[in-house]
Amino acid sequence: MLLPSIYTNYIRIKYQQQPPDSSSSELAYFACEDGSCELFFAGYEESTFREWAYEIQPPDPHYTANPDRQPILAASFPRLDVYEEMVLYYLLFTMNTTLSIVPVHAYNRMNDFMKSYCFLQLSHIGQITRLKDTQRAGLRDFLFWFYLYSHPVNGETLESFSFCGQDLIHTETGITVEDYLERYHAYYIEHHAVYRGQLVISPGEIKSAGQLTMELLHTIEGKTTGLQLPAEDGLEEALSWIHHVDDWFGSAEELTAVFEVMSKLTTTADPAPYHDHCLRILLQNYVCYVLYFDFSRVLELLDYFRDHAAGKIIINRMFADTIFAQKIVRQKGIDLYAYPELLEYWEEKTRSIYL
C-alpha cells in the first residue's frame, strides 16, 4: 500500500516541520517554489499527483449552451451525462489534493485543518463499535460533507454523493465511485497514445496514481485500517485518544482523562505545531463524537474546566476553531440560551459566530 507511508510523510512535513523524504520509487514529496509541497512522480519534475489529470479534464458543459459531446466513459456508464462527468472529475481532484501541503494563512487555516481532520476521522469510522449503524452512518455523512465543503467544492458536487453501505456512490446515477475511478484510470492507460500530447506521465505512473486514488477512496469509505499519526515524545496520551475512537463514546468519568490531556497541551508554553495539531483534533473530536450526539453533555465539559485556567481557551477554540459545532447547533435546532454557563465562557469572537 502507498498511503500509510505517504500519510506519515505528509504529517511529518506539514506539522513536525521535517524535510521531504524522497526515498519512494513511485511518488515522493518535493518542495515547490510557492512554499507548497507536492507528491511528484519519480522522474517527472513538473507532474504532480494532484494535477496529473488536469490537461485531460472534461470541458465544463456549463459554459456551452447545448453541449453535444458524450462523456469519455459513456459506453461503460450509459446513465452518465457530461454534467455528472464534470462532478466526478471534481471529486477525483478533491481526493487527489488531500495530501497536498500548502502554505497556511488566515484565509485558509480553518478549511485546511477541517479537510485533513475529516479525512483522518473518516478512516476511523469503521472502528467505532459503541454506536448503532444508523448513528455511525450519520456521523460519516456529516464528516464527508465537511470533507467536500472545506476543499471547497461547488454546490453541485457537494450534494452529488452519498453512501450505500460502505460504498460511495454518485446519487443521481447510482454509479459507485470505485467502479468509475477504476474504469477512468484503465481508459487512459489503454488509450495513452491518443492523449500523449496531454499526458506527461506514462501508463505505469497512471497505474500508480490510480492505486493511490483508490486507497484514498477506500479510506474515506472506511474500508481500510484507520490512519495513524506519527509518535512523538509527550504526545503519547493524546495520540492514544486520537487513534482509539471508541473511547470517546464513554461516560463523563471515562472522558476525564482526555480533559486532562487537553488541559496539559493547552498550558504548554510555546506549543510546537504538531502538539497544537493534536490538541485541535482532540477538541474537535469532543464536538464530533460527543456533542454531535448529545449537546447537553457540554455541561460535563464546563463542569470539569470550571476551575481550570485553560478552560476558557479550550472552550472558545472548540467552538470557534472550526464550524463543526456551528453546523450541529443549526442542524439540531439547539437553543444556546438554554446553556447560559456555556455563553459565559465565550469571548466576543465566539459570540459573534453564534449569537
Disulfide bonds with the S-S distance in Angstrom:
none
